[in-house]
């Protein structure tokens, strides 16, 4: 039996030892590389490496380093990076597990965050697993493919626009999460446009696949809900964290980011209710069309009941029926039937049944 498209099978071994790195994604063909942007207020460098050992030199630097790892399928390189920075094995396991729910874990010398990065690709929302580790003067991001939502942020850092170059790693973590949340709004806006188009299509006679479109949109909204809703708790915990790496004045930015996540969640709830109402509206429209058809058929059947009765009487095979021998009986009978037909049409029209 052919496997339905769009479904992914979890490949993580059941009963495996905790801390075992098993890539569960669907993009093993992606090229592995590490992008590093090292910056301070006065300098900035942007380099790309293929060997994980080449990024070890940035450890302990007084400048801030954004280390972006592309390609979760290379578990050996990720394990080597985790061993160098002394990250917990369970953290490394969650990095390569693309089914991991968004969460936040606080350790003594670093903060581990799992987020879902969402963007549109070929008119369909793509939900990509994104892991972030913030330590002293560094933020390491792990993503499954080279496509992301950080192009504007890279440009701001390289061109020294904004205040990123003047802050520490806690602010870098904020702007990374803020870029992800900002794209939530873009995805939600696109979904809102789709809902409006479907609302118009509900009343179009020619749209036969409207129910499939509504169901597809409902599934997309459920996926977004599972990916976005945990973001509230994550940002709230960062804002309330006692970590020494998050400075007090930066917490105001996380508080504003928390407000944005609340707004995204509210939009999702509203659009989810709109989709449910849209399905009810569609079913009501179908029912109304069916009622109109049944009403027309009922009126036609009702009109022909007396005509059929008359035709049935004079269609009986009796030898003696006085009306059959009249010279104008046929025309009188047709006229009577026509009058009954017109009279019933006028009556139904007066009752507004037609």
N, C-alpha and C positions, 0 to 999 in steps of 0.2 A: 504493500500500500504506500502510495506516495505521501511523503510528509508535507503538511500544509506549509505554504510559504509564510514567512514572517515570524515563525516560532523558533525559539532557540532552545537548545537542550543544554542543561547544566552539565558541565564536564568535570566538575570538581569531584574527586574521588570520595565516596562515602566511607567514613571510618578512617580517613587519613589522619596522620599525626598532626595535632594543632601546630600551626606555624609553617606548614608545608606550602611552598609557593606553587600554585597551580593556576595558570592563566585560563580564564573562563570566557574570554571575549571572542569576537568573530573576525578579527582583523590581524591574523598572524602574518599576512604578507606585507604589512607596513614596514617601512624602513626605520631602523633604530638609529637615533642620534640624540645628542644632548646639546641643548642650546643654553648658553650662559650669558647673562647680562650682569656685569659687575660694575657697580657705580657708587659714587659718593657725590658730594656737592660740587666737587671740582673736576671729576673725571668720570669717564664711562667707557667700557669696552664691551663688545658684542662678538662672541665667538661660538663656533659650532664644533663639537667633538663627536667622534665615533667610538672612542675608547673611554669607558667610564673612569679609568684611573687618571685620566688627564684632568678631571674636575676636582680631584682631591686637593690640588694646590690652593683652592679658594677657601678651604677650611681655616678658621682662625683669623681670617682677614678682618681688618677694621672697617672695610667698605662693606656694602650690602650686596649680596649675590642672589640673583634669581636663576636657579638651575631648573630648566624645563626639560624633563625626560619624555621623549616621544617614542612610544612602542612598548606596551606592557608585556608583549610576548617574550621579550628577552629577560627572562626571570633570573638568569645568571648574573647579568649586569646589575639588576635591581638588588639582588641579594648582596653583591659585592659593595654596592653603595651603602646599603643598610648596615653591613658589617663595619664599614669604615666610620660611619656616623653613630654606630652603636644604637640603632633603632631596634625596638622590640620585634621579635619574629612574627607576632600576631599582627603588627602594623604592616609588615611586608606582605603577609598573607592577604590582608584587606586591600592592599594596593593593586594586586593583580587579579583580585576577584571582582569582576565587573558587575556582579549581582549584589554586591554589598550595599546595604541601605545607607543613605547619608547619615553621618554621625560625627562626633567630635570626641577625642580622647586627649586628656592632659597628662603629660609626664613631667618629670623634674626639669629637664633641659630642652624640651621641645613640645610642640602642640601639633596634633595630627587631626586633619579635617578631611572628611569624604564629602564631596559635593557632586551634583549632577549638572553637567554643562549641556545646555540645550540650544540648538540652532537648526535652521532649515537647510535641507539639502535635497534638491530635486523635488521641491514642493511638499516634502514630508519632514516632520520634526525628528531630529536625531538627538537621542539622549546618550551622552557620552560620560563614562566614568571618569571622575577627576579627583585626584588625591593631592593634598597639600600638607607639607610638613614645614612648620616654622620653628626655627631655633635662633640662637644668637647670631644676628647679622646674616641670616640666610633664609630663603624660602625655596623649597624644592617642590615642583609640581610634576605630577605624573599623569599623562594622558595617553589614550589608546592610539590616536592618529595625529597627524600634523595639523589637521584642521582644528581651529579653536576660535575663541572670541576675544583674543588679547592683542590684536593687531594695533588698535588705537593706543593701548597701554605701552606697547613696545615703542611706538613712535614718540609718545610723550616722554618716556625715559631717555631715549637716545637724543632727542632734541631739547632736553632739559626744560620741558613745559610742565607747568603745575608745580606741586610741592613734593613729588615722589623722591627726587634726588636729595632733598633736604631732610628726609625722615629715615627711620630705621625699618627693620623688617616687619614690625607690627603694622605699619602703614602700607607696606607692599602687600601683605596678606589682605588687608582691607580692600585695596584697589583691585586685586585679583577677584575677590568674591563680589565686589561691586560690579565688575564687568560681566560676571556670570549672571547676576540678578538683573542687570539692565537688559540683557538679552532675553530674560524671562518675559519682560514687558513686550519685546518685539514679537516673540512667539505668541503671546496671548493676544496681541493686536491682530496678528494674522489669523488666528483662530476666530476672533470676533468677526473679521471680514467674511470668513467662510460661513459662519452662522447666519450672517445677514444674507448672503447669497442663497443659502438653503431656504431661508424664510421666503424669499421671492420665488424660489423654484417649487415650493410646496403647492402653489396655486397654478402652476403651469401644467397643462394637459399633456405635453410632450415628454415630460421628465419621468421616465419609468424607473430609474434606479435611485430615486430619492431616498428610499428606506435604507439602501446599502450605504449611501453617502452619510446619512445621519448616524448609522451604526458605526461606521469607520471613524467619524468625528468623535463619537462618544468614547470609543476605545482610546483615541489619541488623548482626550481630556483625562481619562483615568490614568494613563501613563504619566502625564504631566503632574497630576495630583500626587501620585506616589513619589515622584522625583522632587517636587517643589515643597510640599508641606513640611518635611523635616527641617528645611532651611531656617524656619523661624526659631526652632529650639537651638540650632547650632549657633546662629548669630547671637542669640540671647545669652548663651553660655560664654561665648567669647567676650561679650560686653561685660559680663559679671565675673570674668575670670580673675583669679588672684596671681596669675603668672607675672613674674618680674619682667618678662619680655614684652608685655603689653603696657605701654606707658599710659598714665591717667588721661592725658589730653587726647589720645587716640581713641579712647573709649566713646567719646562723643560721636565719632564717625561710625562706629559700629552700632551705636544707638539709632543713628539715622538709617543705616542699612537695615536694621531690624524693622523700622517703619516701612521700608520698601518691600521687604518680604511679606509683611502683613497685607500690604496693598495687593501684591501678586496673588496671595491666597484668596483674598476677597474677590478678585476678578475671576479666578478659577471657579469659585463657588457660584458666582452669578452666571457665568457662561455654562456651567454644568446644569444649573436649573433651566437655562434657556434651551439647552439641547434636549432635556427631558420634556420640556413644554413643546418643543418643535416636533418631537415624535408623536406626542398626543395630538398636536395640531394636524399633523399629517394623517394620522389614523382617523381623526374627526372629519377631515376633508374627504378621505376615501369613503367613509360611512355616509357622508352627506351626498356624495355623488351616487352611491348605491341607492340611497333613499329616493333620489330624484328619478333614477331609472325605474325603480319599483313603482313609483307613483304614476309615471307615464304608462307603464304596462298595465297597472291596475285600472286606470281611467279607460284605456283602450278596451280591456276585457269587459269592463262594466258597460261601456257603450254597446258592445256587440252582444251582450246577454239578451236584451229584448229582441234584437234583430235575429239572433239565432233561434229564439223561441218562436217567432213568427214563421221563419223559414222552416223550422221543424214541423210546425203544425201543417203547413201547406205542402210539406214534402211527404206526408203520409199517403199510403196507397189505398185509399178508400174509393169505392166506385161512385158514391154519391156525395159530392161536396159542392153545394150551390155556387160558391164563389168562383169555382174553376170554370164554370160555363158562361160567365159574364163576358161581354165583349171587351170591356175596359178593366177587368179585374187585375190583370197583370200590372197595368200602369198605376192603378189605385194602390195596389200593395207596395209597389216601389216608392210611390209618393209618401205613403204612410211611414215607411221605413226611413225615408229621407228626413221627414219631419221629426221623427223620434230622435234621429242622429243629431240634427241641428239643435233640437230642444235640449238634449242632454249636454251638448257642448256649451250652450248658453248658461245652463244651470251650473256646470262646473266652473265656468268663467266667473259667474257671479259669486260663487263660494270661494273663489281664488284658489281652486285646486289645480288650475292650469296656468 
